[in-house]
């Protein structure tokens, strides 16, 4: 399996190179330049020209691309002109917030989706199954930003159950108060994002259970006199959960990119809100770094999903 993993990593290299070229060229095609956010009515054309010369913006595109790649490998992602901070430090701070939110979202997603998927699959075409199917269709049909706005309005502004912005209270000091404050700020956005994430897991698990119910190994177990309860829990459900386990790695890496709608609506200082702020202010250094990071996370998530599936299911091997 190690040879396969190494081969997959090597395949990722040309994919990342192609992604970097596309990101760089699209950034060059965007209106304005990295200094647009710094311009004021008092900024002279000579000052703008000097800034561009020092940044090398008049060099050929391939020279600029190579310089950008070399700096990226050295950990230098540039300077954020909006936040007056190195991009690497800025992303590291926001990634921590998004990481905790993503972990809580994944945990809640599986905690909600697995029981519902099991019930829907085991009791196919019953009232319970139809009710869960109705829930899935309704949640799937609601646009994400509408769902988040409704959650903020009812649970934040009307009921005052949860805070509606930030990641921790200003008054919270170190220790348990800080931990509880951070958890209090994460519960509502994580729960809303988890509910939207449950639909695909529920439908996939339901389909797996229904499909495994008609497999030969289940019929063999029943013919040997194994109880129906044992057949379901030991044979059907066990085999149905294996593909679901493979989604875990991809879910975490995918959510690390953050939800732009969620973090913007909640004012949660994560990578999604940083990405939106950078687009509005044309902070190109942050935009290009985040897009590259998102692409890398998607590739890593796909690789992790294949590795986890091959580990939990000996019948599956990456070839």
RAURTA-V772918 format. One record per residue. N is the residue number from 0. RES is the residue in three letters. PHI is phi in radians with two decimals (NA if undefined). Layout:
BEGIN
((N,RES,PHI) (N,RES,PHI))
END
This chain:
BEGIN
((0,UNK,NA) (1,UNK,-1.11) (2,UNK,-1.07) (3,UNK,-1.16) (4,UNK,-1.09) (5,UNK,-1.08) (6,UNK,-1.10) (7,UNK,-1.15) (8,UNK,-1.13) (9,UNK,-1.14) (10,UNK,-1.16) (11,UNK,-1.17) (12,UNK,-1.08) (13,UNK,-1.11) (14,UNK,-1.14) (15,UNK,-1.18) (16,UNK,-1.10) (17,UNK,-1.09) (18,UNK,-1.09) (19,UNK,-1.10) (20,UNK,-1.12) (21,UNK,-1.11) (22,UNK,-1.09) (23,UNK,-1.12) (24,UNK,-1.18) (25,UNK,-1.14) (26,UNK,-1.12) (27,UNK,-1.19) (28,UNK,-1.44) (29,UNK,-1.17) (30,UNK,-1.14) (31,UNK,1.43) (32,UNK,-2.64) (33,UNK,-1.05) (34,UNK,-1.75) (35,UNK,-1.00) (36,UNK,-1.21) (37,UNK,-1.64) (38,UNK,-1.26) (39,UNK,-2.26) (40,UNK,-1.01) (41,UNK,-1.52) (42,UNK,-1.30) (43,UNK,-1.51) (44,UNK,-1.12) (45,UNK,-1.15) (46,UNK,-1.17) (47,UNK,-1.11) (48,UNK,-1.07) (49,UNK,-1.12) (50,UNK,-1.08) (51,UNK,-1.18) (52,UNK,-1.12) (53,UNK,-1.17) (54,UNK,-1.46) (55,UNK,1.31) (56,UNK,-1.30) (57,UNK,-1.65) (58,UNK,-1.27) (59,UNK,-1.01) (60,UNK,-1.06) (61,UNK,-1.22) (62,UNK,-1.19) (63,UNK,-1.10) (64,UNK,-1.11) (65,UNK,-1.11) (66,UNK,-1.10) (67,UNK,-1.13) (68,UNK,-1.13) (69,UNK,-1.08) (70,UNK,-1.13) (71,UNK,-1.11) (72,UNK,-1.17) (73,UNK,-1.50) (74,UNK,1.49) (75,UNK,-1.69) (76,UNK,-1.65) (77,UNK,1.69) (78,UNK,-2.02) (79,UNK,-1.43) (80,UNK,-1.35) (81,UNK,-1.39) (82,UNK,-1.70) (83,UNK,0.95) (84,UNK,-2.56) (85,UNK,-1.01) (86,UNK,-1.07) (87,UNK,-1.06) (88,UNK,-1.16) (89,UNK,-1.12) (90,UNK,-1.15) (91,UNK,-1.06) (92,UNK,-1.15) (93,UNK,-1.25) (94,UNK,-1.10) (95,UNK,-1.08) (96,UNK,-1.10) (97,UNK,-1.17) (98,UNK,-1.06) (99,UNK,-1.15) (100,UNK,-1.13) (101,UNK,-1.17) (102,UNK,-1.07) (103,UNK,-1.13) (104,UNK,-1.12) (105,UNK,-1.09) (106,UNK,-1.05) (107,UNK,-1.15) (108,UNK,-1.04) (109,UNK,-1.22) (110,UNK,-1.13) (111,UNK,-1.52) (112,UNK,-1.30) (113,UNK,-1.11) (114,UNK,-1.04) (115,UNK,-1.17) (116,UNK,-1.14) (117,UNK,-1.13) (118,UNK,-1.11) (119,UNK,-1.13) (120,UNK,-1.30) (121,UNK,-1.27) (122,UNK,-1.94) (123,UNK,-1.05) (124,UNK,1.14) (125,UNK,-1.61) (126,UNK,-1.10) (127,UNK,-1.12) (128,UNK,-1.13) (129,UNK,-1.16) (130,UNK,-1.16) (131,UNK,-1.19) (132,UNK,-1.08) (133,UNK,-1.10) (134,UNK,-1.03) (135,UNK,-1.11) (136,UNK,-1.17) (137,UNK,-1.14) (138,UNK,-1.10) (139,UNK,-1.15) (140,UNK,-1.39) (141,UNK,-1.36) (142,UNK,-1.05) (143,UNK,-1.03) (144,UNK,-1.17) (145,UNK,-1.19) (146,UNK,-1.09) (147,UNK,-1.17) (148,UNK,-1.12) (149,UNK,-1.11) (150,UNK,-1.11) (151,UNK,-1.11) (152,UNK,-1.14) (153,UNK,-1.34) (154,UNK,-1.52) (155,UNK,-1.72) (156,UNK,-1.50) (157,UNK,-1.45) (158,UNK,-1.60) (159,UNK,1.00) (160,UNK,-1.43) (161,UNK,-2.33) (162,UNK,-1.20) (163,UNK,-1.97) (164,UNK,-2.79) (165,UNK,1.43) (166,UNK,-2.06) (167,UNK,-2.85) (168,UNK,-1.24) (169,UNK,-1.14) (170,UNK,-1.38) (171,UNK,-1.33) (172,UNK,-1.66) (173,UNK,-1.20) (174,UNK,1.80) (175,UNK,-1.15) (176,UNK,-1.11) (177,UNK,-1.17) (178,UNK,-1.10) (179,UNK,-1.16) (180,UNK,-1.15) (181,UNK,-1.12) (182,UNK,-1.15) (183,UNK,-1.10) (184,UNK,-1.33) (185,UNK,-1.63) (186,UNK,-1.04) (187,UNK,-1.14) (188,UNK,-1.10) (189,UNK,-1.17) (190,UNK,-1.16) (191,UNK,-1.13) (192,UNK,-1.20) (193,UNK,-1.16) (194,UNK,-1.06) (195,UNK,-1.18) (196,UNK,-1.45) (197,UNK,-1.30) (198,UNK,-1.05) (199,UNK,-1.17) (200,UNK,-1.16) (201,UNK,-1.06) (202,UNK,-1.14) (203,UNK,-1.20) (204,UNK,-1.15) (205,UNK,-1.05) (206,UNK,-1.13) (207,UNK,-1.13) (208,UNK,-1.13) (209,UNK,-1.10) (210,UNK,-1.19) (211,UNK,-1.22) (212,UNK,-1.07) (213,UNK,-1.76) (214,UNK,-1.36) (215,UNK,-1.14) (216,UNK,-1.18) (217,UNK,-1.29) (218,UNK,-1.10) (219,UNK,-1.14) (220,UNK,-1.09) (221,UNK,-1.19) (222,UNK,-1.17) (223,UNK,-1.49) (224,UNK,1.57) (225,UNK,-1.17) (226,UNK,-1.09) (227,UNK,-1.08) (228,UNK,-1.13) (229,UNK,-1.19) (230,UNK,-1.05) (231,UNK,-1.20) (232,UNK,-1.27) (233,UNK,-1.58) (234,UNK,-1.89) (235,UNK,-1.22) (236,UNK,-1.16) (237,UNK,-1.04) (238,UNK,-1.32) (239,UNK,-1.31) (240,UNK,-1.39) (241,UNK,-1.05) (242,UNK,-1.14) (243,UNK,-1.11) (244,UNK,-1.07) (245,UNK,-1.19) (246,UNK,-1.30) (247,UNK,-1.09) (248,UNK,-1.11) (249,UNK,-1.18) (250,UNK,-1.11) (251,UNK,-1.13) (252,UNK,-1.14) (253,UNK,-1.18) (254,UNK,-1.28) (255,UNK,-1.06) (256,UNK,-1.11) (257,UNK,1.41) (258,UNK,-1.80) (259,UNK,-1.08) (260,UNK,-1.09) (261,UNK,-1.08) (262,UNK,-1.21) (263,UNK,-1.23) (264,UNK,-1.14) (265,UNK,-1.53) (266,UNK,1.07) (267,UNK,-1.46) (268,UNK,-1.31) (269,UNK,-2.03) (270,UNK,-1.22) (271,UNK,-1.12) (272,UNK,-1.16) (273,UNK,-1.07) (274,UNK,-1.09) (275,UNK,-1.13) (276,UNK,-1.07) (277,UNK,-1.21) (278,UNK,-1.15) (279,UNK,-1.09) (280,UNK,-1.61) (281,UNK,1.01) (282,UNK,-1.50) (283,UNK,-1.10) (284,UNK,-1.08) (285,UNK,-1.26) (286,UNK,-1.05) (287,UNK,-1.11) (288,UNK,-1.13) (289,UNK,-1.21) (290,UNK,-1.11) (291,UNK,-1.10) (292,UNK,-1.15) (293,UNK,-1.07) (294,UNK,-1.10) (295,UNK,-1.11) (296,UNK,-1.12) (297,UNK,-1.13) (298,UNK,-1.15) (299,UNK,-1.13) (300,UNK,-1.08) (301,UNK,-1.10) (302,UNK,-1.12) (303,UNK,-1.11) (304,UNK,-1.09) (305,UNK,-1.15) (306,UNK,-1.17) (307,UNK,-1.09) (308,UNK,-1.11) (309,UNK,-1.22) (310,UNK,-1.38) (311,UNK,-1.34) (312,UNK,-2.15) (313,UNK,-1.07) (314,UNK,-1.30) (315,UNK,-1.82) (316,UNK,-2.40) (317,UNK,-1.24) (318,UNK,-1.97))
END
